[in-house]
Amino acid sequence: MMRVGREFKRIFHDIIRGRNLEAYVVAAIGIALIAIDVIDDVEIGLYLSVMTAALVVLVYRSTRPDAPPIDLDSVLKDRQSFGTVRDFVKGARAVWLYGPSAANALSETPTFKRELLERGGELRVLLQDPQVAASMAILQRQLDTVSDLRHDIAGALHRLRQLRGIGRFEYRLLPYSPGFSLFIVDPHGTDGRLVVEFFGFQNEQITDRMHITIHRRETLHWFDYWVKQYEKMWAAARPEEEPEPVIK
């Protein structure tokens, strides 16, 4: 059933983008004739006309040049291929982040405050839970060897605590790592976009990790897939406990 739904999504996006329209028109007419024929007889001449149109479409499509091969280097990039965080979130109404420490993105905390939260936007941040020792131990061995993960998470939490109470802001701690980071802009907006970063194993530099950028207008299926992944991660995470007041 999911496969059928995916096919209907593909057809819908083909139509709104003007792709394969002649094939869909002929297919629609053919399906309509079959439906009508179930109720009442359809003249054989009409069937022959539709069959001829289908053959014409097939012959025409066979003359089209083959699609050029996809340049994967233009799709799969490293962190150095991207612009600034400020440019990526420009005009955003919502930003959802997950990274073990999200240290790079959270260096732009003033940008999130000024350009997003103070304008009524939403900010969600997920970090790795430093209290889950098993997950932290695995990440320390998996990630690049030049970073101090606990130190980076502590610094990120310090920045996030300073945003408490400002606009629509929340952050939570994820108990284990999914093996990727997510940076989603406008998850439910027409101009939604996201970056998936795959951790790999013991990269020498954090910038070496492979990234994929996905725009909602390019593939609704995979964009929604990653948005739902984030929503599941968010549901599995816990809010940070408020520090107990010091009694003097």
NORKA-V835451 format. One line per field, one symbol per residue. burial: b if it has 24 or more other C-alpha atoms within 12 Angstrom, else e. Layout:
burial->???
This chain:
burial->eeeeeeeeeeeeeeeeeeeeeebeebeeebeebeeeeeeeeeeeeeeeebeeeeeeeeeeeeeeeeeeeeeeeeeeebbeeeeebbebbebbbbbbbbbbbbbbbbeebebbbebbbeeebbbbbbbbbbeeeeebeebbebbeeeeebbebbebbbebbbebeeeebbbbbbbbbbbebbbbbbbbbeebbbbbbbbbbeeeeebbebbbbbbbbeebbbbbbebbebbbebbeebbbbeeeeeeee
